[in-house]
């Protein structure tokens, strides 16, 4: 399973595609497919058939997964999209860091 540079709850910006320049939080990660779902971005329409669970049915808008290479994490300190670096602390734990300012991207 590949290691991804983003996690659930990260604030990311879409860097390519129809939602380019928009930002949102990651709500779901699919590591095996290397895709993420971003809140209220990459919306698609799904046609649902009426059933006891869905109710009336009809056309529903929902988020679709987007490839992880098309998003960049937004650093909380510089407030800009950045590449992600890794750093090993004295106690041996690995953290993600901003390549621009060196600030930790992992919540403390």
Secondary structure, 3 states (H helix, E strand, C coil): CCCCCCCCCCEEEECCCCCCCCEEEEEEEECCCCEEEECCCCEEEEEECCECCCECCEEEEEECCEEHHHEEEECCCCCCEECEEEEECCCCCEEEEECCCCCECCCC
